[in-house]
């Protein structure tokens, strides 16, 4: 599901080689996820009719200059459930109303609009992803605690 969401979200931004390499290493990624899930992060999944359609994770932020303790590491929902509340439910499940920050691709207006609706604003930080992510630019967005 995560791989499919990447294809749907980033297919126009990343090369076929990127996706071919990720697909070839799916068994290793599954093992990595088992380790990640056992760690200190908060995870949530969404299913429709028993089929996984969304995934989110948050936890202690790794940035040296982190603007808060909690970072949203990922939030993915398959296109067929966009606009149904799945993304909102996932976000609420992993960060609730607490202050948080995240990194989002600069060329991902749909995700940025979703995060803005949830109180996140760009804080001026911009970085390039590593070469294995074809150095796509991303921006950091932050929000204070909701209602706090």
ChimeraX commands (.cxc) that place a marker at each C-alpha (Angstrom):
marker #1 position 0.00,0.00,0.00 radius 0.5
marker #1 position 2.82,2.40,0.89 radius 0.5
marker #1 position 4.55,1.67,-2.42 radius 0.5
marker #1 position 1.29,2.17,-4.33 radius 0.5
marker #1 position 0.72,5.50,-2.54 radius 0.5
marker #1 position 4.22,6.61,-3.53 radius 0.5
marker #1 position 3.45,5.80,-7.15 radius 0.5
marker #1 position 0.17,7.68,-7.03 radius 0.5
marker #1 position 1.60,10.69,-5.20 radius 0.5
marker #1 position 5.05,10.98,-6.74 radius 0.5
marker #1 position 4.76,9.23,-10.10 radius 0.5
marker #1 position 5.01,12.54,-11.94 radius 0.5
marker #1 position 8.07,13.63,-9.91 radius 0.5
marker #1 position 10.30,10.55,-9.69 radius 0.5
marker #1 position 11.82,8.38,-12.39 radius 0.5
marker #1 position 10.75,4.89,-13.36 radius 0.5
marker #1 position 14.15,3.75,-12.07 radius 0.5
marker #1 position 13.25,5.01,-8.58 radius 0.5
marker #1 position 10.09,2.90,-8.50 radius 0.5
marker #1 position 11.74,-0.15,-10.07 radius 0.5
marker #1 position 14.45,-0.12,-7.39 radius 0.5
marker #1 position 11.88,0.22,-4.58 radius 0.5
marker #1 position 9.75,-2.57,-6.00 radius 0.5
marker #1 position 12.77,-4.88,-6.27 radius 0.5
marker #1 position 13.47,-4.37,-2.57 radius 0.5
marker #1 position 9.94,-4.73,-1.16 radius 0.5
marker #1 position 10.82,-7.78,1.02 radius 0.5
marker #1 position 13.62,-5.80,2.69 radius 0.5
marker #1 position 11.29,-2.81,3.17 radius 0.5
marker #1 position 8.76,-5.06,4.88 radius 0.5
marker #1 position 11.44,-6.17,7.35 radius 0.5
marker #1 position 12.42,-2.52,7.94 radius 0.5
marker #1 position 8.80,-1.70,8.72 radius 0.5
marker #1 position 8.65,-4.46,11.30 radius 0.5
marker #1 position 11.58,-2.80,13.07 radius 0.5
marker #1 position 10.05,0.68,12.74 radius 0.5
marker #1 position 6.67,-0.45,14.06 radius 0.5
marker #1 position 8.31,-2.00,17.12 radius 0.5
marker #1 position 10.04,1.33,17.87 radius 0.5
marker #1 position 8.90,4.39,19.82 radius 0.5
marker #1 position 6.70,5.91,17.12 radius 0.5
marker #1 position 2.92,6.08,16.98 radius 0.5
marker #1 position 1.38,4.29,14.00 radius 0.5
marker #1 position -2.11,4.24,12.53 radius 0.5
marker #1 position -3.60,2.46,9.55 radius 0.5
marker #1 position -6.91,2.78,7.75 radius 0.5
marker #1 position -8.75,0.05,5.95 radius 0.5
marker #1 position -11.85,-0.11,3.80 radius 0.5
marker #1 position -13.49,-3.49,3.54 radius 0.5
marker #1 position -10.42,-5.15,5.01 radius 0.5
marker #1 position -8.04,-3.55,2.49 radius 0.5
marker #1 position -5.28,-1.24,3.73 radius 0.5
marker #1 position -5.83,2.23,2.22 radius 0.5
marker #1 position -3.87,4.54,4.53 radius 0.5
marker #1 position -0.84,4.69,6.81 radius 0.5
marker #1 position 0.59,7.31,9.17 radius 0.5
marker #1 position 3.45,7.53,11.67 radius 0.5
marker #1 position 4.66,10.20,14.10 radius 0.5
marker #1 position 7.17,10.33,16.91 radius 0.5
marker #1 position 10.09,12.20,18.42 radius 0.5
marker #1 position 11.43,14.62,15.84 radius 0.5
marker #1 position 14.97,14.03,14.56 radius 0.5
marker #1 position 15.79,17.56,13.36 radius 0.5
marker #1 position 18.62,19.24,15.32 radius 0.5
marker #1 position 16.70,22.53,15.17 radius 0.5
marker #1 position 13.33,20.84,15.61 radius 0.5
marker #1 position 10.54,23.32,16.15 radius 0.5
marker #1 position 8.75,20.84,18.44 radius 0.5
marker #1 position 9.08,17.42,19.97 radius 0.5
marker #1 position 6.75,15.57,17.60 radius 0.5
marker #1 position 7.30,15.00,13.90 radius 0.5
marker #1 position 4.82,13.53,11.45 radius 0.5
marker #1 position 7.01,11.10,9.52 radius 0.5
marker #1 position 4.46,9.89,7.01 radius 0.5
marker #1 position 0.84,10.10,6.06 radius 0.5
marker #1 position -0.28,8.27,2.94 radius 0.5
marker #1 position -3.74,7.46,1.66 radius 0.5
marker #1 position -4.53,5.85,-1.67 radius 0.5
marker #1 position -6.08,8.20,-4.23 radius 0.5
marker #1 position -9.39,6.38,-4.20 radius 0.5
marker #1 position -9.98,7.50,-0.60 radius 0.5
marker #1 position -8.82,11.11,-1.02 radius 0.5
marker #1 position -11.48,13.45,0.28 radius 0.5
marker #1 position -13.22,10.79,2.38 radius 0.5
marker #1 position -11.74,11.71,5.77 radius 0.5
marker #1 position -9.18,8.90,5.86 radius 0.5
marker #1 position -6.23,11.30,5.90 radius 0.5
marker #1 position -7.80,13.38,8.64 radius 0.5
marker #1 position -8.49,10.31,10.77 radius 0.5
marker #1 position -4.89,9.16,10.35 radius 0.5
marker #1 position -3.48,12.58,11.26 radius 0.5
marker #1 position -5.74,12.80,14.31 radius 0.5
marker #1 position -4.72,9.30,15.39 radius 0.5
marker #1 position -0.97,9.89,15.33 radius 0.5
marker #1 position -0.61,13.51,16.50 radius 0.5
marker #1 position -4.00,14.46,17.85 radius 0.5
marker #1 position -4.03,18.09,18.95 radius 0.5
marker #1 position -0.36,18.36,19.89 radius 0.5
marker #1 position 2.21,20.67,18.37 radius 0.5
marker #1 position 4.05,19.00,15.51 radius 0.5
marker #1 position 6.13,19.49,12.40 radius 0.5
marker #1 position 6.62,17.66,9.12 radius 0.5
marker #1 position 8.49,17.73,5.85 radius 0.5
marker #1 position 6.50,17.74,2.60 radius 0.5
marker #1 position 7.60,17.84,-1.02 radius 0.5
marker #1 position 7.67,21.36,-2.37 radius 0.5
marker #1 position 5.76,20.15,-5.43 radius 0.5
marker #1 position 2.90,18.53,-3.51 radius 0.5
marker #1 position 0.18,21.19,-3.37 radius 0.5
marker #1 position -2.58,18.76,-2.35 radius 0.5
marker #1 position -0.68,17.61,0.75 radius 0.5
marker #1 position 0.35,21.16,1.62 radius 0.5
marker #1 position -3.29,22.32,1.41 radius 0.5
marker #1 position -4.34,19.45,3.70 radius 0.5
marker #1 position -1.69,20.36,6.24 radius 0.5
marker #1 position -2.61,24.05,6.08 radius 0.5
marker #1 position -6.22,23.13,6.87 radius 0.5
marker #1 position -4.81,21.42,9.94 radius 0.5
marker #1 position -2.90,24.48,11.15 radius 0.5
marker #1 position 0.52,23.78,9.66 radius 0.5
marker #1 position 2.47,26.62,8.04 radius 0.5
marker #1 position 5.85,26.66,6.31 radius 0.5
marker #1 position 8.60,27.81,8.67 radius 0.5
marker #1 position 11.08,28.80,5.94 radius 0.5
marker #1 position 13.21,25.64,6.02 radius 0.5
marker #1 position 13.83,24.00,2.65 radius 0.5
marker #1 position 16.08,21.04,1.91 radius 0.5
marker #1 position 16.85,18.66,-0.88 radius 0.5
marker #1 position 16.15,14.98,-0.34 radius 0.5
marker #1 position 19.13,12.63,-0.69 radius 0.5
marker #1 position 20.23,11.38,-4.13 radius 0.5
marker #1 position 18.28,8.12,-3.75 radius 0.5
marker #1 position 15.17,10.34,-3.69 radius 0.5
marker #1 position 16.50,12.23,-6.73 radius 0.5
marker #1 position 17.14,15.34,-4.63 radius 0.5
marker #1 position 13.56,16.56,-4.74 radius 0.5
marker #1 position 13.08,19.74,-2.70 radius 0.5
marker #1 position 10.94,19.63,0.43 radius 0.5
marker #1 position 9.78,22.24,2.90 radius 0.5
marker #1 position 9.14,22.04,6.61 radius 0.5
marker #1 position 5.74,22.92,8.03 radius 0.5
marker #1 position 4.93,23.45,11.71 radius 0.5
marker #1 position 1.88,23.97,13.88 radius 0.5
marker #1 position 1.35,24.83,17.53 radius 0.5
marker #1 position -0.84,22.68,19.73 radius 0.5
marker #1 position -4.45,22.95,18.58 radius 0.5
marker #1 position -6.51,24.86,21.10 radius 0.5
marker #1 position -3.43,25.40,23.25 radius 0.5
marker link #1:1,2 radius 0.2
marker link #1:2,3 radius 0.2
marker link #1:3,4 radius 0.2
marker link #1:4,5 radius 0.2
marker link #1:5,6 radius 0.2
marker link #1:6,7 radius 0.2
marker link #1:7,8 radius 0.2
marker link #1:8,9 radius 0.2
marker link #1:9,10 radius 0.2
marker link #1:10,11 radius 0.2
marker link #1:11,12 radius 0.2
marker link #1:12,13 radius 0.2
marker link #1:13,14 radius 0.2
marker link #1:14,15 radius 0.2
marker link #1:15,16 radius 0.2
marker link #1:16,17 radius 0.2
marker link #1:17,18 radius 0.2
marker link #1:18,19 radius 0.2
marker link #1:19,20 radius 0.2
marker link #1:20,21 radius 0.2
marker link #1:21,22 radius 0.2
marker link #1:22,23 radius 0.2
marker link #1:23,24 radius 0.2
marker link #1:24,25 radius 0.2
marker link #1:25,26 radius 0.2
marker link #1:26,27 radius 0.2
marker link #1:27,28 radius 0.2
marker link #1:28,29 radius 0.2
marker link #1:29,30 radius 0.2
marker link #1:30,31 radius 0.2
marker link #1:31,32 radius 0.2
marker link #1:32,33 radius 0.2
marker link #1:33,34 radius 0.2
marker link #1:34,35 radius 0.2
marker link #1:35,36 radius 0.2
marker link #1:36,37 radius 0.2
marker link #1:37,38 radius 0.2
marker link #1:38,39 radius 0.2
marker link #1:39,40 radius 0.2
marker link #1:40,41 radius 0.2
marker link #1:41,42 radius 0.2
marker link #1:42,43 radius 0.2
marker link #1:43,44 radius 0.2
marker link #1:44,45 radius 0.2
marker link #1:45,46 radius 0.2
marker link #1:46,47 radius 0.2
marker link #1:47,48 radius 0.2
marker link #1:48,49 radius 0.2
marker link #1:49,50 radius 0.2
marker link #1:50,51 radius 0.2
marker link #1:51,52 radius 0.2
marker link #1:52,53 radius 0.2
marker link #1:53,54 radius 0.2
marker link #1:54,55 radius 0.2
marker link #1:55,56 radius 0.2
marker link #1:56,57 radius 0.2
marker link #1:57,58 radius 0.2
marker link #1:58,59 radius 0.2
marker link #1:59,60 radius 0.2
marker link #1:60,61 radius 0.2
marker link #1:61,62 radius 0.2
marker link #1:62,63 radius 0.2
marker link #1:63,64 radius 0.2
marker link #1:64,65 radius 0.2
marker link #1:65,66 radius 0.2
marker link #1:66,67 radius 0.2
marker link #1:67,68 radius 0.2
marker link #1:68,69 radius 0.2
marker link #1:69,70 radius 0.2
marker link #1:70,71 radius 0.2
marker link #1:71,72 radius 0.2
marker link #1:72,73 radius 0.2
marker link #1:73,74 radius 0.2
marker link #1:74,75 radius 0.2
marker link #1:75,76 radius 0.2
marker link #1:76,77 radius 0.2
marker link #1:77,78 radius 0.2
marker link #1:78,79 radius 0.2
marker link #1:79,80 radius 0.2
marker link #1:80,81 radius 0.2
marker link #1:81,82 radius 0.2
marker link #1:82,83 radius 0.2
marker link #1:83,84 radius 0.2
marker link #1:84,85 radius 0.2
marker link #1:85,86 radius 0.2
marker link #1:86,87 radius 0.2
marker link #1:87,88 radius 0.2
marker link #1:88,89 radius 0.2
marker link #1:89,90 radius 0.2
marker link #1:90,91 radius 0.2
marker link #1:91,92 radius 0.2
marker link #1:92,93 radius 0.2
marker link #1:93,94 radius 0.2
marker link #1:94,95 radius 0.2
marker link #1:95,96 radius 0.2
marker link #1:96,97 radius 0.2
marker link #1:97,98 radius 0.2
marker link #1:98,99 radius 0.2
marker link #1:99,100 radius 0.2
marker link #1:100,101 radius 0.2
marker link #1:101,102 radius 0.2
marker link #1:102,103 radius 0.2
marker link #1:103,104 radius 0.2
marker link #1:104,105 radius 0.2
marker link #1:105,106 radius 0.2
marker link #1:106,107 radius 0.2
marker link #1:107,108 radius 0.2
marker link #1:108,109 radius 0.2
marker link #1:109,110 radius 0.2
marker link #1:110,111 radius 0.2
marker link #1:111,112 radius 0.2
marker link #1:112,113 radius 0.2
marker link #1:113,114 radius 0.2
marker link #1:114,115 radius 0.2
marker link #1:115,116 radius 0.2
marker link #1:116,117 radius 0.2
marker link #1:117,118 radius 0.2
marker link #1:118,119 radius 0.2
marker link #1:119,120 radius 0.2
marker link #1:120,121 radius 0.2
marker link #1:121,122 radius 0.2
marker link #1:122,123 radius 0.2
marker link #1:123,124 radius 0.2
marker link #1:124,125 radius 0.2
marker link #1:125,126 radius 0.2
marker link #1:126,127 radius 0.2
marker link #1:127,128 radius 0.2
marker link #1:128,129 radius 0.2
marker link #1:129,130 radius 0.2
marker link #1:130,131 radius 0.2
marker link #1:131,132 radius 0.2
marker link #1:132,133 radius 0.2
marker link #1:133,134 radius 0.2
marker link #1:134,135 radius 0.2
marker link #1:135,136 radius 0.2
marker link #1:136,137 radius 0.2
marker link #1:137,138 radius 0.2
marker link #1:138,139 radius 0.2
marker link #1:139,140 radius 0.2
marker link #1:140,141 radius 0.2
marker link #1:141,142 radius 0.2
marker link #1:142,143 radius 0.2
marker link #1:143,144 radius 0.2
marker link #1:144,145 radius 0.2
marker link #1:145,146 radius 0.2
marker link #1:146,147 radius 0.2
marker link #1:147,148 radius 0.2
view
